[in-house]
Amino acid sequence: MAASATPHRLALVLRPPPPSSSSLSGDGVFLLSKQRRPPKFGEEEYDSFVDSDLWDLPNCDLSRGSSGSGRFAVNDVGKVDLSLLDVDSALIKALAEVDLEIDDLEGWRYRKSVQEPEFGPGLPITTVFVEGIVVSRIKSLPESCKWLSIRECLEWLLQVKPGADRIGILSVLGVIGDSMPRAKFHVPPTLGYQEYPPGVVNIPMVSKTAPPFSTTNLVVFAPDGSSHDTVEGGFVACGDALIVDPGCKSQHHEELGEIVATLPRKLVVFVTHHHGDHVAGLSVIQRCSPDAIILAHKNTIRRIQKDIGSLHYISLSGDEDVIIGGQPLRVIFAPGHTDGHMALLDISTNSLIVGDHCLGQGSAVLDLDSGGNVADYYNTTYNFMDLSPHAIIPMHGRVNLWPNNLLCGYLRNRRKREGDILKAIEAAMNVRVHVEHLAQLEKLPKGFSMEAFQESVLESVEKMGKFRTN
């Protein structure tokens, strides 16, 4: 893809010198920098909810323009042409994150480039990974960076404690993922996918969703363990693999079928809610995995009976455990978008699949006809914040790595919207008082209809009340 057609980022894989010349040792050690947090809201109510520190590869935007250095030889024909990108300027900026300069490193080489799937609504970002060896100032690096091994990073990613430091996506895509086992199911080459956190595969598939999005994320869990490795204790269902919200268009059912056909037979399907862009592929499940079990809230089950067909289903209420390949997941009742909306927490990675409660961009409409409710939405948002997830996985858009900031932003924006609506209603009522007074004084223009005016005021108030829920 041409440089002008897609945004790019540069990410640095910085290695220590060989063990003989450095106190750092061990395979796969690389440098991470503490990532900059989103701006604060300036309101204590929201700023008091703080996400834990996020560590990732030093990185920055990579702009179009010739660097002129010829520092990197690239063999990824058709993927990236570094001669069209200002690599040197980006290199200087990314190194500044860890208080280094170009001359502090040697052995520069191009590593690879990775284009993210088409999550939308914007163009997918291509990240260019380059590698270098730090040869000076290695003992004077700032506290905002640290050396970690791949093994240590995997422990941070897979043995998560809420509130602990986190590892970002670029580290997984650029370094850690290369040492991880390949997924044991097949994703057609026509589909892009992203695995983050490790073991959580996110596949955006074209669906009949609302703009600005055009895809619904199919989330797949397929751990190396089996359902025979289940932990002791109560759980509502167990299986060898789980998928969330198969909602793609019929034109893409063949691709969905390829994925399902290569998953283990003991398949669990979790449905966050009943909207068509989340269940339109259930017919594929019936055909390719007829023994699969559907998990959903009872209100969702009632609305998708035709889609479920002959498949077995279990109604959920929330707070149940599901065991997939020996790994526990927790069902979270999450009303607001609908009265049967559910979320799913992957306990080992502390990542939260939120359905349509959150989006990769903008906010979701609450479905009044299906029990959507603002009060429920607020309560669910606070419940999510109490969980302190390390990542939020929406069904539309990219994974979000600043969950508390995102959720507080939703609360703040909706409350501001309600304040604006209240002001508009008060203004309308104030106008009504003055119009009625002018009518008593017989000063209204000839032909002015008080009856039509009063009806229009009431209609406006009703519309504002409905808008309040969106």
C-alpha positions as CSV (number, residue, x, y, z in Angstrom):
1,M,0.0,0.0,0.0
2,A,1.4,3.4,-0.9
3,A,2.7,5.6,1.9
4,S,0.1,8.3,1.0
5,A,-2.8,5.9,1.4
6,T,-2.2,4.7,5.0
7,P,-0.9,6.1,8.3
8,H,2.4,4.8,9.6
9,R,4.1,4.5,13.0
10,L,7.7,3.7,13.8
11,A,8.4,1.4,16.7
12,L,11.9,0.7,18.1
13,V,13.2,-2.7,19.2
14,L,16.2,-1.7,21.3
15,R,18.6,-4.4,22.4
16,P,21.4,-4.4,25.0
17,P,25.0,-5.1,24.0
18,P,26.1,-8.8,24.1
19,P,26.4,-10.3,27.6
20,S,30.2,-10.1,27.5
21,S,30.1,-6.3,27.4
22,S,26.9,-5.7,29.5
23,S,25.5,-6.7,32.9
24,L,22.2,-7.4,31.1
25,S,21.8,-11.0,30.0
26,G,19.2,-13.4,28.8
27,D,17.6,-14.1,25.5
28,G,15.0,-11.7,24.2
29,V,15.8,-8.7,26.4
30,F,14.6,-5.3,25.0
31,L,13.9,-1.8,26.2
32,L,10.4,-0.5,26.9
33,S,9.3,3.0,27.7
34,K,6.4,4.2,29.9
35,Q,3.7,5.4,27.6
36,R,2.2,8.8,27.9
37,R,-1.3,8.9,29.5
38,P,-4.3,10.6,27.8
39,P,-5.0,14.1,29.0
40,K,-6.8,14.6,32.3
41,F,-10.3,15.8,32.4
42,G,-9.6,18.5,35.0
43,E,-12.4,17.2,37.2
44,E,-11.6,15.2,40.3
45,E,-14.6,12.9,39.9
46,Y,-13.1,11.5,36.7
47,D,-9.3,12.1,37.3
48,S,-9.4,10.0,40.4
49,F,-9.9,6.8,38.3
50,V,-6.3,6.1,37.1
51,D,-5.2,3.4,34.7
52,S,-2.0,1.5,35.7
53,D,1.3,2.3,33.9
54,L,1.6,1.0,30.3
55,W,5.0,0.0,29.0
56,D,5.7,-0.5,25.3
57,L,8.3,-0.1,22.6
58,P,9.4,3.6,22.0
59,N,7.3,4.8,19.1
60,C,6.0,7.8,17.2
61,D,4.1,8.7,14.0
62,L,6.0,8.1,10.8
63,S,5.4,10.9,8.3
64,R,5.7,10.9,4.5
65,G,9.0,12.3,3.2
66,S,12.5,11.0,2.3
67,S,14.9,10.5,5.1
68,G,17.8,10.4,2.7
69,S,19.9,8.1,5.0
70,G,19.5,4.7,3.4
71,R,20.0,3.3,6.9
72,F,17.7,0.4,6.5
73,A,17.5,-2.2,3.7
74,V,13.9,-3.5,3.3
75,N,13.0,-6.8,1.8
76,D,9.2,-6.7,2.5
77,V,8.3,-6.1,-1.1
78,G,4.8,-4.6,-1.4
79,K,4.5,-3.9,2.3
80,V,6.5,-0.8,2.9
81,D,8.9,1.5,1.1
82,L,11.0,3.4,3.6
83,S,12.4,5.7,1.0
84,L,9.0,7.4,0.9
85,L,9.0,7.9,4.7
86,D,10.9,10.3,6.9
87,V,12.5,7.5,9.1
88,D,15.4,9.6,10.5
89,S,13.1,12.3,12.0
90,A,10.8,9.7,13.5
91,L,13.9,7.8,14.8
92,I,15.1,10.9,16.6
93,K,11.7,11.6,18.1
94,A,11.2,8.0,19.3
95,L,14.7,7.7,20.8
96,A,14.0,10.9,22.8
97,E,11.3,8.9,24.7
98,V,14.2,6.9,26.3
99,D,16.7,9.8,26.4
100,L,18.9,8.3,23.6
101,E,20.3,9.6,20.3
102,I,21.0,7.8,17.1
103,D,24.8,7.8,17.8
104,D,24.1,5.8,21.1
105,L,23.2,2.8,19.0
106,E,24.7,0.6,16.3
107,G,23.7,-2.4,14.2
108,W,20.5,-0.8,13.0
109,R,18.3,-3.0,10.9
110,Y,14.8,-3.2,9.6
111,R,12.8,-5.9,11.4
112,K,9.3,-6.0,9.8
113,S,6.1,-4.1,9.2
114,V,2.7,-5.0,10.4
115,Q,-0.6,-3.5,9.2
116,E,-3.4,-3.7,11.6
117,P,-6.8,-5.1,10.5
118,E,-9.5,-2.8,9.2
119,F,-11.1,-2.0,12.6
120,G,-12.4,1.3,11.3
121,P,-13.6,3.9,11.0
122,G,-10.2,5.3,9.8
123,L,-7.6,3.7,7.7
124,P,-5.6,0.8,9.2
125,I,-2.2,1.8,10.7
126,T,1.0,0.2,9.4
127,T,3.7,-0.1,12.1
128,V,7.3,-0.3,10.9
129,F,9.6,-2.1,13.4
130,V,13.4,-1.3,13.3
131,E,16.0,-2.8,15.6
132,G,19.2,-1.4,17.1
133,I,21.8,-2.2,19.8
134,V,22.3,0.4,22.6
135,V,26.1,0.7,23.0
136,S,26.4,3.9,25.2
137,R,24.6,5.6,28.0
138,I,23.1,2.2,28.9
139,K,23.6,2.8,32.6
140,S,22.1,6.3,32.6
141,L,18.7,5.6,31.2
142,P,15.7,7.4,32.8
143,E,13.3,5.8,35.1
144,S,10.6,6.0,32.4
145,C,12.2,3.1,30.6
146,K,13.2,-0.4,31.6
147,W,14.8,-3.6,30.2
148,L,12.5,-6.7,30.2
149,S,12.8,-10.1,28.7
150,I,10.2,-11.8,26.6
151,R,9.5,-14.2,29.5
152,E,9.0,-11.3,31.9
153,C,6.6,-9.6,29.5
154,L,4.6,-12.8,29.1
155,E,4.2,-13.0,32.8
156,W,2.9,-9.5,32.9
157,L,0.5,-10.2,30.1
158,L,-0.8,-13.7,31.1
159,Q,-0.6,-13.6,34.9
160,V,-2.3,-10.3,35.5
161,K,-3.2,-8.7,38.8
162,P,-5.7,-5.8,38.5
163,G,-3.8,-2.5,38.9
164,A,-0.4,-4.0,38.0
165,D,1.8,-2.5,35.2
166,R,0.9,-3.5,31.7
167,I,2.6,-4.4,28.4
168,G,1.3,-2.7,25.2
169,I,0.3,-3.9,21.8
170,L,3.5,-2.9,19.9
171,S,5.6,-5.1,22.1
172,V,3.4,-8.1,21.3
173,L,3.2,-7.4,17.6
174,G,6.9,-6.5,17.2
175,V,8.7,-8.9,19.5
176,I,6.7,-11.2,21.9
177,G,4.4,-12.6,19.2
178,D,7.3,-14.0,17.2
179,S,8.0,-16.4,20.1
180,M,4.4,-17.4,20.8
181,P,2.8,-20.6,19.4
182,R,0.7,-20.1,16.3
183,A,-3.1,-20.1,16.8
184,K,-4.5,-23.6,16.4
185,F,-7.2,-22.5,14.1
186,H,-7.2,-21.0,10.6
187,V,-8.0,-17.4,9.7
188,P,-8.6,-17.0,5.9
189,P,-5.9,-14.8,4.2
190,T,-8.7,-12.5,3.1
191,L,-9.2,-11.4,6.7
192,G,-6.9,-9.4,8.9
193,Y,-6.6,-10.2,12.6
194,Q,-4.8,-9.0,15.7
195,E,-3.8,-11.1,18.8
196,Y,-3.8,-9.0,21.9
197,P,-3.6,-9.8,24.7
198,P,-1.9,-13.1,23.8
199,G,-4.6,-15.8,23.4
200,V,-7.3,-13.3,22.5
201,V,-7.7,-13.1,18.7
202,N,-9.7,-10.2,17.3
203,I,-11.0,-10.5,13.7
204,P,-13.0,-7.6,12.3
205,M,-15.6,-8.9,9.8
206,V,-17.9,-6.9,7.5
207,S,-21.4,-6.6,9.0
208,K,-24.6,-4.6,8.8
209,T,-23.6,-2.3,11.5
210,A,-24.2,1.4,11.8
211,P,-21.8,4.1,10.4
212,P,-19.0,5.1,10.9
213,F,-18.2,1.4,11.4
214,S,-18.5,-1.3,8.8
215,T,-17.3,-4.4,10.8
216,T,-18.1,-6.3,13.9
217,N,-15.2,-7.9,15.8
218,L,-15.3,-11.7,16.0
219,V,-13.3,-12.5,19.2
220,V,-11.8,-16.0,19.4
221,F,-10.3,-17.8,22.4
222,A,-8.6,-21.1,21.7
223,P,-6.1,-21.9,24.5
224,D,-3.7,-24.8,24.2
225,G,-5.4,-26.7,27.0
226,S,-8.6,-28.7,26.7
227,S,-11.9,-28.8,28.5
228,H,-10.6,-31.8,30.5
229,D,-8.2,-29.4,32.2
230,T,-11.0,-27.5,33.9
231,V,-10.4,-26.1,37.4
232,E,-12.6,-27.3,40.3
233,G,-15.6,-25.4,41.2
234,G,-18.9,-24.3,39.7
235,F,-19.0,-23.1,36.1
236,V,-21.9,-22.6,33.7
237,A,-20.2,-24.1,30.6
238,C,-16.9,-25.4,29.5
239,G,-15.3,-26.0,26.1
240,D,-12.1,-26.1,24.1
241,A,-12.7,-22.8,22.2
242,L,-15.0,-19.8,22.5
243,I,-16.1,-17.2,20.0
244,V,-17.9,-13.9,20.7
245,D,-20.6,-12.3,18.4
246,P,-20.5,-14.0,15.0
247,G,-22.3,-11.2,13.2
248,C,-20.8,-10.9,9.7
249,K,-22.8,-10.4,6.5
250,S,-23.9,-13.4,4.5
251,Q,-21.3,-12.6,1.9
252,H,-18.6,-13.5,4.5
253,H,-20.2,-16.6,5.9
254,E,-17.8,-18.8,4.0
255,E,-14.9,-17.1,5.7
256,L,-16.6,-17.5,9.1
257,G,-17.2,-21.1,8.3
258,E,-13.5,-21.7,7.6
259,I,-12.7,-20.3,11.0
260,V,-15.3,-22.3,12.8
261,A,-14.5,-25.5,11.0
262,T,-10.9,-25.4,12.3
263,L,-11.8,-24.7,15.9
264,P,-12.2,-27.6,18.4
265,R,-15.5,-29.4,18.2
266,K,-16.4,-28.5,21.8
267,L,-17.2,-24.8,20.9
268,V,-18.9,-22.2,23.1
269,V,-20.5,-19.1,21.4
270,F,-21.0,-16.1,23.6
271,V,-23.5,-13.5,22.4
272,T,-23.3,-10.0,24.0
273,H,-26.7,-9.0,22.7
274,H,-29.3,-9.7,20.0
275,H,-28.6,-7.0,17.3
276,G,-28.2,-8.4,13.8
277,D,-24.6,-7.3,13.4
278,H,-23.8,-9.6,16.4
279,V,-25.8,-12.7,15.5
280,A,-26.1,-12.8,11.7
281,G,-23.5,-15.7,11.5
282,L,-25.2,-18.1,13.9
283,S,-26.5,-20.1,10.9
284,V,-22.9,-20.8,10.1
285,I,-22.4,-22.2,13.6
286,Q,-25.4,-24.5,13.1
287,R,-23.9,-25.8,9.9
288,C,-20.2,-26.1,10.9
289,S,-20.4,-26.8,14.6
290,P,-23.9,-28.2,15.4
291,D,-22.8,-29.3,18.9
292,A,-21.8,-25.7,19.9
293,I,-23.4,-24.2,23.0
294,I,-24.9,-20.6,22.9
295,L,-24.4,-18.4,26.0
296,A,-26.5,-15.3,26.3
297,H,-28.8,-13.4,28.7
298,K,-32.4,-14.7,28.8
299,N,-33.7,-11.5,27.1
300,T,-31.3,-12.0,24.3
301,I,-32.1,-15.7,24.0
302,R,-35.8,-14.8,23.6
303,R,-35.0,-12.4,20.8
304,I,-32.7,-14.7,18.8
305,Q,-34.7,-18.0,18.9
306,K,-34.9,-18.1,15.1
307,D,-31.2,-17.5,14.8
308,I,-30.3,-20.2,17.4
309,G,-32.3,-22.8,15.5
310,S,-31.4,-26.3,16.8
311,L,-28.3,-25.2,18.7
312,H,-28.2,-25.9,22.5
313,Y,-28.3,-22.7,24.6
314,I,-27.8,-21.6,28.2
315,S,-29.4,-18.5,29.6
316,L,-27.2,-16.3,31.7
317,S,-27.8,-13.7,34.4
318,G,-24.3,-12.5,35.1
319,D,-21.4,-13.5,37.4
320,E,-21.2,-17.0,36.0
321,D,-17.8,-18.6,35.1
322,V,-17.0,-20.2,31.8
323,I,-14.0,-22.5,31.4
324,I,-12.3,-22.6,28.0
325,G,-9.3,-24.9,27.6
326,G,-8.8,-24.8,31.3
327,Q,-8.8,-20.9,31.3
328,P,-11.5,-19.1,33.3
329,L,-13.7,-16.3,31.9
330,R,-16.3,-14.3,33.9
331,V,-19.7,-13.3,32.6
332,I,-20.7,-9.7,33.5
333,F,-24.3,-8.5,33.3
334,A,-24.0,-5.2,31.5
335,P,-27.4,-3.6,30.7
336,G,-27.7,-0.2,29.2
337,H,-27.3,-0.7,25.5
338,T,-30.1,-3.3,25.8
339,D,-31.7,-5.0,28.8
340,G,-30.0,-8.2,27.9
341,H,-26.5,-6.9,27.2
342,M,-23.6,-8.9,28.6
343,A,-19.8,-8.5,28.8
344,L,-17.0,-11.1,29.3
345,L,-13.9,-10.8,31.4
346,D,-10.8,-12.9,30.5
347,I,-9.5,-13.4,34.0
348,S,-5.9,-14.4,33.1
349,T,-5.3,-11.3,31.0
350,N,-7.8,-9.0,32.8
351,S,-9.2,-7.9,29.4
352,L,-12.9,-7.0,29.1
353,I,-15.0,-7.7,26.1
354,V,-17.7,-5.0,26.3
355,G,-20.0,-5.7,23.4
356,D,-21.5,-2.3,22.3
357,H,-21.2,-0.6,25.7
358,C,-18.1,1.1,24.3
359,L,-16.9,1.7,20.8
360,G,-13.5,2.2,19.2
361,Q,-14.7,5.8,18.4
362,G,-17.8,7.7,19.6
363,S,-20.5,6.3,21.7
364,A,-23.2,3.7,21.2
365,V,-27.0,4.4,20.9
366,L,-29.1,2.9,23.6
367,D,-31.9,0.8,22.1
368,L,-35.1,2.0,23.8
369,D,-37.2,-0.7,22.1
370,S,-35.0,-3.4,23.7
371,G,-34.9,-2.0,27.2
372,G,-31.9,0.4,26.7
373,N,-31.7,2.7,29.7
374,V,-29.4,5.5,30.8
375,A,-29.4,4.6,34.5
376,D,-28.4,1.1,33.7
377,Y,-25.7,2.4,31.3
378,Y,-24.2,4.5,34.1
379,N,-24.3,1.6,36.6
380,T,-22.7,-0.7,34.1
381,T,-20.0,1.8,33.4
382,Y,-19.1,2.1,37.1
383,N,-19.2,-1.7,37.4
384,F,-16.6,-1.9,34.6
385,M,-14.4,0.6,36.3
386,D,-14.6,-1.4,39.6
387,L,-13.1,-4.3,37.6
388,S,-10.0,-2.2,36.6
389,P,-9.6,-4.0,33.3
390,H,-6.2,-3.8,31.6
391,A,-7.7,-3.6,28.2
392,I,-11.2,-3.0,26.7
393,I,-12.2,-4.9,23.6
394,P,-15.2,-3.4,21.9
395,M,-17.1,-5.2,19.1
396,H,-16.5,-2.2,16.8
397,G,-13.1,-0.6,16.5
398,R,-9.7,-1.0,18.1
399,V,-8.7,-2.4,21.5
400,N,-8.5,0.4,24.1
401,L,-5.5,0.4,26.5
402,W,-6.8,3.2,28.7
403,P,-10.0,1.7,30.1
404,N,-10.7,4.0,33.0
405,N,-10.0,7.1,30.9
406,L,-12.4,5.8,28.2
407,L,-15.2,4.9,30.6
408,C,-14.9,8.2,32.5
409,G,-15.0,10.0,29.1
410,Y,-18.4,8.3,28.4
411,L,-19.8,9.3,31.8
412,R,-18.6,12.9,31.4
413,N,-19.9,13.3,27.8
414,R,-23.3,11.8,28.6
415,R,-23.7,14.0,31.7
416,K,-22.7,17.1,29.7
417,R,-25.3,16.1,27.0
418,E,-28.0,15.8,29.7
419,G,-27.0,19.2,31.0
420,D,-27.3,20.7,27.5
421,I,-30.7,19.0,27.1
422,L,-31.9,20.4,30.4
423,K,-30.9,23.9,29.4
424,A,-32.8,23.5,26.1
425,I,-35.9,22.3,27.9
426,E,-35.8,25.1,30.4
427,A,-35.3,27.6,27.5
428,A,-38.3,26.2,25.7
429,M,-40.5,26.4,28.8
430,N,-39.4,29.9,29.4
431,V,-40.4,30.9,25.8
432,R,-43.7,29.2,26.5
433,V,-44.4,31.4,29.5
434,H,-43.7,34.6,27.6
435,V,-45.8,33.5,24.6
436,E,-48.7,32.8,26.9
437,H,-48.3,36.2,28.5
438,L,-48.2,37.9,25.1
439,A,-51.4,36.0,24.2
440,Q,-53.1,37.4,27.3
441,L,-52.1,40.9,26.2
442,E,-53.3,40.1,22.6
443,K,-49.9,41.2,21.3
444,L,-49.2,38.0,19.3
445,P,-48.9,38.4,15.5
446,K,-52.1,37.8,13.5
447,G,-52.5,34.2,12.5
448,F,-50.3,32.9,15.3
449,S,-51.8,29.6,16.6
450,M,-51.4,29.1,20.4
451,E,-52.6,25.5,20.0
452,A,-50.0,24.7,17.4
453,F,-47.3,26.4,19.5
454,Q,-48.1,24.4,22.6
455,E,-48.1,21.2,20.6
456,S,-44.7,22.0,19.1
457,V,-43.3,22.7,22.6
458,L,-44.6,19.4,24.0
459,E,-43.2,17.6,20.9
460,S,-39.8,19.2,21.3
461,V,-39.7,18.2,25.0
462,E,-40.6,14.6,24.1
463,K,-37.9,14.5,21.4
464,M,-35.3,15.8,23.9
465,G,-36.3,13.1,26.3
466,K,-35.7,10.5,23.7
467,F,-32.4,12.1,22.7
468,R,-31.4,12.0,26.3
469,T,-31.0,8.2,26.0
470,N,-28.7,8.2,22.9
